[in-house]
Amino acid sequence: MFFKKQIQETSHEACGCGLPHGGTIGADPLLRPWREDDRYSQPQQACIELSGMPAENGSETPLLPPVRNPPSYDYVLVGKNIEDPNSEIRAKQKDFIAALKQKDIKVMEIVDEQKVFYGIRAPNEMFEKYRYLLKVSDACNWSCEQQREVILSTRIRIVHFILDHTYIKVNSEEENLDQLIKKNVFETKFCLHEKKKQKELTQIWARWSACFQRQPITEVRSYFGEKVALYYLWLGWYTYLLIPAAILGIVVFLYGLAFFNTSPLIKEVCEADIIMCPLCDRQCKVWNLSDTCTFAKVSILFDNEGTVAFAMFMAIWATVFLEFWKRHRATYVSKWKVYDWSEDEEELILEIINDPNCETKRYRHSYLHSTTVLILVTLMLMLIIGLAQALVVFRVMAQVQLSESSWEFLSDNANTVAVMLGAVLHYLTITIMTRVNRKVALKLCEIEETRSYAATERSFTVKMFTFQFFTLFSSLIYVAFFLGRINGRPGSYVRIAGKWRLEECHPSGCLTDLFIQMAIIMVLKQTLNNIFEFTGPWLRRYVKRRTTKKLQRKCGHCYKKECKETEEGSEICESCKLQSWLRNYRLTDVNAFSLFEEFLEMILQFSFTTIFVAAFPLAPFLALVNNVFEIRLDAIKMVSLERRLVPKKTNNIGIWSIILEAIGVLAVIANGLVIGVTSDFIPRLVYLYRYGPCANGNVTDISCMSGYINNSLSTVCVNDRNVINDFTPKQLITHNGLSVTHCSYKDYRNSEDYSFTSQFWLILAVRFAFVILFEHVVVICKFIVAWFVPDSPHKVKNDRLEDKLSRLKEELSLFKERRAQWQRSSDA
């Protein structure tokens, strides 16, 4: 575990232990006594079975399949090789190893110059206990471990739990393995890759040439556990369903491209002879609306009628994706026999295996702790929002400085460059705040004092996602809903500290700013993250290979077949074991954050793909392209470049499901607001049916949108006593050297008293009406889809019923057989 508080809590309290007859496992009459003689010395080891009463012919009826010892070790600890017998570090190492041996765990020590490696192998009795407790538990009794042998991934999970919950006393205090690693008593811990299966996974999955092949989810689950397998299952399903969204997004883009040169709105902008007011103080001059011809063409690619339908489609698509994901997940977890599995019961079982004398953990709730956490979370969110406002100030100041640049390109495009620089700085802020958010979330989890690891993980996930969501979207929310709406008007501009004038929307519309911001962040985040994600582990492995001396073979025995091809029951020599351990040691370290970070990255991408998709219809296509390579990148990294992740057992993606549903709801609200408030869709609609040439129903020879651009602008007299102080005489001179007396700006105001016109209030009313109508229609569609698509296919439900019936019949048959045996024994 990676939560310090959780570790301390577990050391004093443990689980509830529901054993038959209130005794220990070994005292149960259905279990054969365990043999203690020479369990590890023989190269070929006998199977240890969970057996019933002996029959008359002396045979036994096994209740569970046998447990076999694998030839490799379950875990490896690495520490410094300290020869000084009086060293405190050496003493702690010995104490911890002794504590493991008290639990009947075999420890093999191999010294390699400055390092000492401890191979950890748990006895078969531990796994027998695990399987028996699964059998008598409420929710885990039809688990996959009952159907076949306990595989190495299951052994690793159990041993990992025991290692994390083994304590030594140091000055009347208890320390566990994670604390010892922090104090440099041990350098690291890791579980071993299985070379043969590693090679198989590389051939069928973890390679770039397999990008368009089906994922071997069952094989991934056998090697990495259900948690990793469900991540790849979810990512593969998400990527698959991105295909229709990406195709429709491209169609919307092409729809805008089809009217690239023929749109009357673009034609009106490009041919306009309208003088616009300066966009900033001092250096910005009046400009001609036709100067924004290129940007107007770009804007129409994303701000058109097709965007409305696409935004509605994506909001419903999010629900369809989630509902069909539930069905897809149910099919696999049912096949893996973990449909009814309970995380809490699994943790209880592992607790009792680690300590048979454990006690029940009590559910506790502290209003003081909860209130403290709530206040701290609020303060953290205020800090994140404050950073977003700092970005606003940066863009305002950058625009002023760029407009004063001697380079004509920068001065002419100061607004666009400032937005782009702000987006890059936003990305850097995201990168830095990700580390800060993680540390704060961990500290808050310690304050909460959650009962179990599962509860701690859920709490951490919610906090971390919330912090990251606000870090990513605070600036986007400002650009989408506030930029250009709170900056005032000529004669009454809003200024920061009374000095810097607030920035305005891009001349071609506010949606262009949102598009630029999203495109830069999404492309940078995905591209740079993937580059660092792949090159980082590769470089670290290369450095470790260069700094770690190559092991020399010390005996000819290493060339035997069993050392090259590890088979069940074979023991290899110390030299080959050390080679295998060194090969795993050189790989990049992993921790409890490894899979969480992959999930977080994809969930945030899902947020980008759905929440502001109305401003960036190509987002699903970019996500699709990224994910095709992301799956193989993560696979190559996990199989070849990183140490083996500790296999975790689960039957769903946990709290992420609730987060995805919340994102689906936010997508409806955000896209409705983007279309209704940010884009020019509603003003165009109002003009078309109320103020345009076709408003009276008369068919004319000109376009029905003719005159819209001029209608959406207001005019101000620069000599007005309220306006004259906002602009200097130098700013009111055009590039032709003419001095202007009037300029236009985008708003609906009277030219006399600058009050809002009736058209402004009508547009505002229609905007709110559209947002409410859009959200209600889409939400109703989402509810219909959720109701129409069952969470589990009927085949899964029928298979589970058949499995339960088969198991009950098997239990009844075994009960009758044991009862007959007991009767015969009593008669004898």
TIBANU-491084 format. One line per 2 residues: number of its first residue (from 1); for each residue y, x, z of C-alpha. Coordinates in steps of 0.2 Angstrom, whole numbers, padded with zeros to 4 digits. Each point is the difference from the previous one (the first is absolute). Example, Ala and Ser with C-alpha at 12.3 -4.5 7.8 and 13.67 -1.06 7.14 Angstrom:
BEGIN
1	-0022,0062,0039  0017,0006,-0003
***
This chain:
BEGIN
1	0000,0000,0000  0018,0005,-0003
3	0008,-0010,0014  0002,0010,0016
5	0003,-0015,0010  -0015,-0008,-0006
7	-0010,0015,0004  0006,0000,0018
9	-0003,-0018,0002  -0018,0001,-0006
11	-0004,0014,0012  0003,-0012,0015
13	-0006,-0016,-0007  -0015,-0004,-0011
15	-0009,-0014,-0008  -0009,-0015,0005
17	-0019,0003,-0001  -0011,-0015,-0003
19	-0018,0007,0002  -0015,-0011,0002
21	-0006,-0002,0018  0016,0010,0006
23	-0009,0016,-0002  0001,0016,-0011
25	-0007,0001,-0017  -0015,0011,0005
27	-0005,-0013,0013  -0003,-0014,-0013
29	-0018,-0004,-0002  0001,-0001,-0018
31	0006,0018,-0002  -0013,0015,0000
33	0005,0014,0011  0009,0014,-0009
35	-0008,0017,-0001  0010,0014,0007
37	-0011,0014,-0007  0006,0012,-0013
39	0010,-0012,-0011  0009,0012,-0010
41	-0011,0016,-0002  -0012,-0007,-0013
43	0005,0001,-0018  -0009,-0017,-0004
45	0004,-0013,0013  -0009,-0016,0003
47	0008,-0017,-0001  0006,-0008,0016
49	-0003,-0018,0000  0006,-0015,0010
51	-0017,-0008,0003  -0008,-0015,0008
53	-0015,-0002,0011  -0016,0009,-0006
55	-0013,-0010,-0009  -0018,0000,0004
57	-0004,0013,-0013  0013,0012,0008
59	0013,-0002,-0014  0018,-0006,0003
61	0011,-0013,-0008  0017,0008,-0004
63	0015,-0011,0003  0012,0012,-0010
65	-0002,0012,-0013  -0002,0018,0005
67	0014,0012,0004  -0002,0018,-0008
69	0010,0016,0004  0009,0006,-0015
71	-0001,0019,-0003  0019,0003,0001
73	0012,-0002,0015  0010,-0015,0004
75	0016,0009,0004  0008,0017,0002
77	0013,0007,0012  0009,0016,-0004
79	0009,0011,0013  0006,0017,0003
81	-0014,0013,0004  0006,0007,0017
83	-0010,0013,0008  0009,0001,0016
85	-0011,-0009,0012  0015,-0004,0012
87	0010,-0008,-0014  0006,-0018,0004
89	-0003,-0006,-0018  -0018,0007,0000
91	-0003,-0009,0017  0006,-0016,-0007
93	-0011,0002,-0016  -0015,0003,0011
95	0004,-0015,0011  0002,-0012,-0015
97	-0016,0006,-0008  -0009,-0002,0017
99	0006,-0018,0001  -0007,-0003,-0017
101	-0017,0007,0005  0000,-0011,0015
103	-0001,-0015,-0012  -0015,0008,-0009
105	0010,0006,-0015  -0006,0016,-0008
107	0013,0013,-0003  -0003,0015,-0011
109	0012,0015,0002  0004,0012,-0015
111	0012,0014,0001  0009,0005,-0015
113	0012,0015,0004  0016,-0009,0008
115	-0007,-0017,-0001  -0014,-0009,0009
117	-0008,-0015,-0007  -0009,-0013,0010
119	-0012,-0011,-0009  -0002,-0018,0008
121	-0016,-0010,-0002  -0003,-0016,0010
123	-0018,-0005,0005  -0009,-0014,-0008
125	0000,-0010,0016  0019,-0003,-0002
127	-0003,-0008,-0016  -0015,-0010,0006
129	0012,-0007,0014  0013,-0004,-0013
131	-0012,-0009,-0011  -0008,-0010,0015
133	0018,-0005,0006  0004,-0006,-0017
135	-0016,-0010,0000  0005,-0009,0016
137	0019,-0001,-0003  0008,-0017,-0005
139	0008,0005,-0016  -0008,0016,-0006
141	-0018,-0005,0002  -0003,-0001,-0019
143	0008,0016,-0004  -0005,0012,-0014
145	-0007,0012,0012  -0014,-0012,0004
147	-0006,0000,-0017  -0003,0019,-0003
149	0002,0017,0007  0016,0005,0009
151	0009,0010,-0013  0010,0016,0003
153	0016,-0010,-0002  -0005,-0011,0015
155	-0005,0015,0010  0017,0008,-0003
157	0009,-0015,0006  -0010,-0001,0016
159	0002,0018,0004  0019,0000,-0004
161	0002,-0014,0013  -0010,0010,0013
163	0010,0016,-0004  0016,-0009,0002
165	-0006,-0008,0017  -0007,0016,0008
167	0011,0007,0014  0001,0015,0010
169	0009,0002,0017  0014,0012,0000
171	0010,0002,0016  -0005,-0018,0006
173	0005,-0007,-0017  -0011,-0005,-0015
175	0002,0007,-0017  -0009,-0006,-0016
177	-0003,0009,-0017  0017,-0005,-0008
179	0009,0007,0015  -0010,0016,0000
181	0004,0002,-0019  0019,-0002,0004
183	-0002,0014,0013  -0008,0011,-0012
185	-0017,0000,0009  -0008,-0006,-0016
187	0008,0003,-0017  -0007,-0015,-0009
189	-0014,-0012,-0001  -0008,-0008,-0016
191	-0016,-0008,-0007  -0009,0008,-0014
193	-0001,-0005,-0018  -0018,-0003,-0007
195	0000,0012,-0015  -0013,-0010,-0010
197	0009,-0017,0002  0017,0009,-0002
199	-0006,0006,-0017  -0007,-0017,-0005
201	0017,-0008,0005  0009,0013,-0010
203	-0010,-0004,-0016  0001,-0019,0001
205	0017,-0003,0008  0011,0015,0006
207	0006,0007,-0017  0014,-0004,-0012
209	-0012,-0004,-0014  -0006,-0015,0010
211	0017,-0009,0001  -0006,-0015,-0010
213	-0017,-0001,0007  -0006,-0012,0013
215	0001,0006,0018  -0017,0003,0009
217	0006,-0009,0016  -0017,-0001,0008
219	-0002,0018,-0002  0017,0003,0007
221	-0004,-0011,0015  -0016,0010,0004
223	0009,0016,0000  0018,-0004,0007
225	-0004,-0016,0009  0006,-0018,-0002
227	0018,0003,0004  0003,0013,-0014
229	-0011,-0011,-0012  0010,-0015,0003
231	0016,0010,-0004  -0006,0005,-0017
233	-0007,-0018,-0003  0017,-0007,0004
235	0009,0013,-0010  -0012,-0003,-0015
237	0003,-0019,0001  0018,0002,0002
239	0001,0011,-0015  -0011,-0012,-0010
241	0011,-0015,0003  0015,0010,-0004
243	-0005,0000,-0018  0006,-0018,-0004
245	0016,0003,0010  0003,0016,-0010
247	-0003,-0009,-0016  0012,-0014,0004
249	0013,0012,0006  -0001,0010,-0016
251	0002,-0017,-0010  0016,-0004,0010
253	0006,0017,-0004  -0004,-0002,-0018
255	0008,-0018,0000  0017,0008,0006
257	-0003,0014,-0013  -0001,-0013,-0014
259	0017,-0006,0003  0007,0018,0003
261	0012,-0001,-0014  0001,-0018,-0004
263	0005,-0007,0017  0017,-0009,-0001
265	0004,0007,0018  -0003,0018,-0006
267	0010,-0004,-0016  0014,-0007,0011
269	0000,0015,0011  -0001,0013,-0014
271	0014,-0008,-0010  0011,-0004,0015
273	0018,0006,0001  0002,-0004,0018
275	0009,0013,0012  -0009,0001,0017
277	0007,0005,0017  -0004,0018,0006
279	-0016,0001,0010  0006,0012,0013
281	0016,0007,0007  0012,0014,-0007
283	-0010,0007,-0014  -0009,-0015,-0008
285	0010,-0007,-0014  0000,-0017,-0008
287	-0014,-0001,-0013  -0006,-0011,-0014
289	-0014,-0012,0002  -0008,0006,-0016
291	-0003,0017,0008  -0015,-0008,0009
293	-0009,-0006,-0016  -0015,0012,0003
295	-0002,-0005,0018  0002,-0019,-0005
297	-0015,0003,-0012  -0010,0008,0014
299	0004,-0014,0012  -0006,-0014,-0012
301	-0017,0008,0000  -0003,-0005,0018
303	0013,-0014,0003  -0006,-0014,-0012
305	-0009,-0017,0001  -0017,0008,0000
307	0003,0009,0016  0001,-0017,0009
309	-0018,-0005,-0006  -0006,0018,0004
311	0007,0000,0018  -0009,-0017,0003
313	-0016,0006,-0008  0000,0016,0011
315	0003,-0010,0016  -0015,-0011,-0004
317	-0010,0015,-0006  0002,0008,0018
319	-0009,-0015,0007  -0013,0000,-0014
321	-0003,0018,0003  -0002,-0002,0019
323	-0012,-0015,-0001  -0011,0008,-0013
325	0000,0016,0010  -0007,-0010,0015
327	-0014,-0006,-0011  -0003,0017,-0007
329	-0001,0008,0017  -0011,-0014,0007
331	-0013,0005,-0014  -0001,0018,0005
333	0000,-0002,0019  -0013,-0013,-0001
335	-0011,0012,-0010  0004,0014,0012
337	-0006,-0012,0015  0017,0002,0009
339	0007,-0017,-0003  -0001,-0005,0018
341	0003,0017,0007  0013,0001,0014
343	0010,0016,0003  0002,-0004,0019
345	-0019,-0001,0002  -0003,0016,-0010
347	0012,0009,0012  -0009,-0008,0015
349	-0016,0006,-0007  0006,0018,-0002
351	0008,0000,0017  -0017,-0004,0008
353	-0009,0013,-0010  0013,0013,0006
355	-0001,-0006,0018  -0013,-0012,0006
357	0009,-0003,0016  0016,-0006,-0009
359	0010,-0014,0007  0009,-0015,-0009
361	0017,0003,-0007  0012,-0013,0005
363	0012,-0009,-0011  0018,0003,0006
365	0017,-0005,-0005  0017,0007,0006
367	0015,-0009,-0004  0010,0015,0005
369	-0009,0011,-0012  0001,-0013,-0014
371	0019,-0003,0003  0003,0019,0000
373	-0010,0002,-0016  0010,-0014,-0008
375	0017,0007,0005  -0005,0018,-0007
377	-0007,-0008,-0016  0017,-0009,-0002
379	0010,0016,0003  -0011,0010,-0012
381	0003,-0014,-0014  0018,0001,0004
383	0000,0019,-0003  -0010,-0002,-0016
385	0013,-0014,-0006  0014,0012,0005
387	-0007,0013,-0011  0000,-0012,-0015
389	0019,-0003,0004  0002,0019,0000
391	-0007,0000,-0017  0013,-0013,-0005
393	0014,0011,0007  -0008,0015,-0010
395	0001,-0009,-0016  0018,-0006,0003
397	0005,0018,0004  -0010,0007,-0015
399	0008,-0012,-0012  0017,0006,0005
401	-0004,0018,-0001  -0009,-0002,-0017
403	0014,-0010,-0007  0011,0015,0004
405	-0011,0012,-0009  0006,0011,-0014
407	-0016,-0004,-0010  0005,-0015,-0010
409	-0018,-0007,0000  -0001,0000,0019
411	0017,-0008,0001  -0004,-0014,-0013
413	-0017,-0004,0008  0005,0003,0018
415	-0007,-0017,0005  -0017,0003,-0008
417	-0002,0018,0006  0004,-0005,0018
419	-0013,-0014,0000  -0013,0013,-0007
421	0005,0013,0013  -0001,-0014,0013
423	-0018,-0004,-0005  -0006,0018,0000
425	0008,0002,0018  -0009,-0016,0005
427	-0016,0007,-0006  0003,0016,0011
429	0005,-0011,0015  -0017,-0009,-0003
431	-0009,0016,0001  0008,0006,0016
433	-0001,-0017,0009  -0018,-0002,-0004
435	-0004,0014,0013  0013,-0007,0012
437	-0007,-0017,-0001  -0018,0006,0003
439	0005,0009,0016  0010,-0015,0006
441	-0014,-0012,-0003  -0012,0011,0009
443	0011,0001,0015  0002,-0019,0000
445	-0019,-0002,0000  -0001,0011,0015
447	0013,-0011,0009  -0010,-0016,-0004
449	-0016,0007,0008  -0012,-0010,-0011
451	-0018,-0004,0005  -0010,0008,-0014
453	0001,0011,-0015  0000,-0015,-0012
455	0015,-0008,0009  0009,0017,0000
457	-0003,0002,-0018  0006,-0018,-0005
459	0016,0003,0011  0003,0016,-0008
461	-0002,-0007,-0018  0012,-0014,0003
463	0013,0011,0007  -0001,0014,-0013
465	0000,-0012,-0014  0015,-0009,0007
467	0010,0016,0001  -0005,0006,-0017
469	0004,-0017,-0008  0017,0000,0007
471	0002,0019,-0005  -0004,-0004,-0018
473	0008,-0017,-0002  0016,0000,0010
475	0009,0009,-0014  -0008,-0011,-0013
477	0005,-0016,0010  0018,0006,0001
479	0001,0003,-0019  -0009,-0016,-0004
481	0010,-0012,0011  0016,0008,0006
483	0006,0013,-0013  0015,-0007,-0009
485	0001,-0016,0010  0009,0007,0015
487	0012,0012,-0008  0015,-0011,-0002
489	0011,-0002,-0015  0016,0009,-0007
491	0013,-0001,0013  -0012,-0003,0014
493	-0014,0013,-0001  -0012,0003,0014
495	0001,0018,0006  -0010,0011,0011
497	0011,0006,0015  0014,-0006,-0010
499	-0002,0014,-0012  -0014,-0001,-0012
501	-0002,-0015,-0011  -0017,-0008,0000
503	-0010,0002,-0016  -0002,-0013,-0013
505	-0015,-0006,-0010  -0004,0009,-0017
507	0011,-0006,-0014  -0015,-0008,-0008
509	-0005,-0010,0015  -0007,0002,0018
511	-0018,0000,-0006  0003,0016,-0009
513	0003,0009,0016  -0015,-0007,0008
515	-0011,0005,-0015  0007,0018,0001
517	-0004,0001,0018  -0017,-0007,-0001
519	-0005,0010,-0015  0005,0017,0007
521	-0008,-0003,0017  -0016,-0007,-0007
523	-0002,0014,-0013  0005,0014,0012
525	-0011,-0007,0014  -0015,-0002,-0010
527	0001,0016,-0011  0005,0012,0014
529	-0012,-0008,0013  -0015,0002,-0012
531	0005,0018,-0004  0002,0005,0018
533	-0015,-0010,0005  -0011,0010,-0012
535	0007,0017,0000  0002,0001,0019
537	-0018,0000,0004  -0005,0011,-0015
539	0013,0013,0005  -0006,-0001,0019
541	-0018,0002,-0005  0005,0015,-0012
543	0010,0009,0015  -0015,-0003,0012
545	-0012,0008,-0013  0011,0015,-0002
547	0003,0002,0019  -0018,-0003,0005
549	-0012,0014,-0003  -0015,-0005,-0011
551	-0016,0000,0010  -0013,0012,-0004
553	-0019,-0005,-0001  -0009,0008,0015
555	-0018,-0004,-0004  -0011,-0003,-0015
557	-0005,-0017,0008  0016,-0007,-0007
559	-0007,0000,-0018  -0014,-0012,0005
561	0000,-0017,-0009  0003,-0010,0016
563	0016,0010,0003  0006,-0004,-0017
565	-0005,-0018,-0001  0000,-0008,0017
567	-0014,-0012,0002  -0004,-0012,0014
569	-0007,0009,0015  0003,0018,-0006
571	0009,0012,0010  0011,0013,-0008
573	0005,0017,0007  0016,0004,0010
575	0008,0010,-0014  -0002,-0015,-0012
577	0006,-0012,0013  0015,0011,0003
579	0003,0000,-0019  0000,-0019,0000
581	0012,-0001,0015  0012,0013,-0007
583	0000,-0010,-0017  0005,-0016,0010
585	0012,0010,0011  0010,0006,-0015
587	0004,-0018,-0006  0016,-0009,0005
589	-0001,-0008,0017  0000,-0019,0002
591	0004,-0011,0014  0002,-0019,0005
593	0016,0000,-0011  -0009,0005,-0016
595	-0006,-0017,-0006  0014,-0009,0008
597	0013,0009,-0010  -0010,-0004,-0016
599	0000,-0018,0004  0019,0000,0005
601	0004,0008,-0016  -0009,-0014,-0010
603	0007,-0014,0011  0018,0006,-0003
605	-0003,0001,-0018  -0007,-0018,0000
607	0017,-0004,0008  0010,0008,-0014
609	-0011,-0008,-0013  0003,-0018,0007
611	0016,-0001,0011  0013,0005,-0013
613	-0010,-0002,-0016  0013,-0011,-0007
615	0011,0015,-0002  -0013,0012,-0006
617	-0014,-0009,-0011  -0008,0016,-0004
619	-0004,0004,0018  -0018,-0007,-0002
621	-0003,0010,-0015  0006,0016,0009
623	-0011,-0004,0015  -0015,-0003,-0011
625	0002,0017,-0009  0002,0008,0017
627	-0015,-0008,0008  -0012,0004,-0014
629	0003,0019,0005  0003,-0003,0018
631	-0018,-0006,0003  -0007,0016,-0008
633	0013,0010,0009  -0005,-0006,0017
635	-0018,0001,-0005  0001,0018,-0005
637	0010,0004,0015  -0012,-0008,0012
639	-0016,0007,-0008  0005,0017,-0005
641	0017,0006,0008  -0001,-0008,0018
643	-0012,0001,0014  -0011,-0016,0002
645	0009,-0015,0007  -0009,-0007,0016
647	-0009,-0015,-0007  0007,-0016,0008
649	-0009,-0017,0000  0010,-0016,-0004
651	-0002,-0016,-0010  0018,-0002,-0006
653	0016,0010,-0003  0007,-0006,0017
655	0018,-0004,0004  0004,0005,-0018
657	-0006,-0017,-0006  0013,-0009,0011
659	0014,0013,-0006  -0005,-0004,-0018
661	0002,-0019,0003  0017,0003,0008
663	0005,0010,-0016  -0005,-0014,-0011
665	0012,-0012,0010  0014,0013,-0001
667	-0003,0002,-0019  0003,-0019,-0002
669	0017,0001,0010  0006,0016,-0007
671	-0004,-0004,-0018  0009,-0017,0002
673	0015,0008,0007  0000,0014,-0014
675	0000,-0013,-0014  0011,-0012,0009
677	0013,0012,0008  -0001,0017,-0008
679	-0003,-0004,-0019  0011,-0009,-0012
681	-0013,-0013,-0003  0008,-0014,0009
683	0018,0003,-0006  -0006,0000,-0018
685	-0009,-0016,0003  0015,-0008,0008
687	0011,0006,-0015  -0013,-0006,-0012
689	-0001,-0018,0006  0018,-0002,0007
691	0013,0011,-0007  -0007,0007,-0016
693	0002,-0006,-0018  -0016,-0011,0001
695	0005,-0007,0017  0004,-0017,-0008
697	-0017,-0001,-0009  0009,0004,-0017
699	-0009,0012,-0011  0012,0013,-0007
701	-0002,0014,-0012  0003,0013,0013
703	-0011,0006,0014  -0001,-0011,0016
705	0004,0015,0010  0015,0005,-0010
707	0014,0004,0012  -0010,0003,0015
709	0006,0018,0004  0018,-0005,-0001
711	-0003,-0015,0011  -0009,0010,0013
713	0016,0011,0002  0016,-0002,0010
715	0017,0008,-0004  0012,0008,0012
717	0018,0005,-0003  0002,0018,0005
719	0018,-0002,0004  -0004,-0013,0013
721	0007,0005,0017  -0017,-0002,0008
723	-0008,0011,-0014  0012,0013,-0004
725	-0005,0011,0014  -0018,0001,-0005
727	0002,0009,-0016  0011,0015,-0005
729	0010,0000,-0016  -0012,0013,-0007
731	-0015,-0011,0002  0008,-0014,-0010
733	0001,0011,-0016  -0014,-0003,-0013
735	-0008,0014,-0009  0012,-0004,-0015
737	0015,0003,0011  0005,-0018,0002
739	0006,-0007,0017  -0008,-0016,0005
741	0008,-0015,0010  -0016,-0010,0002
743	-0018,0005,0003  -0016,-0010,0003
745	-0014,0000,0013  -0016,-0009,0002
747	0003,-0015,0011  0004,-0018,-0001
749	0018,-0001,0007  0017,-0008,-0005
751	0012,0012,-0008  0015,-0008,0011
753	-0006,0001,0018  -0017,0009,-0003
755	-0010,-0014,0009  -0017,-0005,-0006
757	-0001,-0012,-0014  -0011,-0016,0000
759	-0012,0009,-0012  -0003,0013,0014
761	-0005,-0014,0012  -0011,-0009,-0012
763	-0009,0016,-0004  -0002,0004,0018
765	-0008,-0017,0003  -0012,0002,-0015
767	-0005,0017,0007  -0005,-0007,0017
769	-0008,-0015,-0008  -0010,0011,-0012
771	-0006,0012,0014  -0006,-0015,0011
773	-0009,-0008,-0015  -0007,0016,-0006
775	-0007,0004,0017  -0007,-0017,0003
777	-0009,-0001,-0017  -0007,0017,0002
779	-0006,-0003,0018  -0008,-0016,-0005
781	-0009,0009,-0014  -0006,0013,0012
783	-0007,-0012,0012  -0009,-0009,-0014
785	-0008,0016,-0006  -0005,0005,0018
787	-0008,-0017,0002  -0008,0000,-0017
789	-0008,0018,0002  -0013,0001,0015
791	0000,0016,0010  -0019,0002,-0002
793	-0010,-0004,-0016  -0014,-0012,0003
795	-0013,0013,-0005  0006,0010,0015
797	-0001,-0014,0012  -0018,-0005,-0007
799	-0006,0018,0001  0007,0002,0018
801	-0010,-0016,0005  -0015,0006,-0008
803	0001,0017,0009  0003,-0009,0017
805	-0015,-0011,-0003  -0011,0015,-0005
807	0006,0009,0015  -0004,-0014,0012
809	-0017,-0003,-0008  -0004,0019,0003
811	0006,-0001,0018  -0011,-0015,0003
813	-0015,0009,-0008  0003,0015,0011
815	0002,-0011,0015  -0017,-0008,-0003
817	-0008,0016,-0003  0006,0008,0016
819	-0004,-0016,0010  -0018,0001,-0007
821	-0001,0018,0004  0006,-0003,0018
823	-0012,-0014,0002  -0014,0011,-0005
825	0005,0014,0011  0001,-0013,0015
827	-0017,-0006,-0004  -0007,0017,0000
***
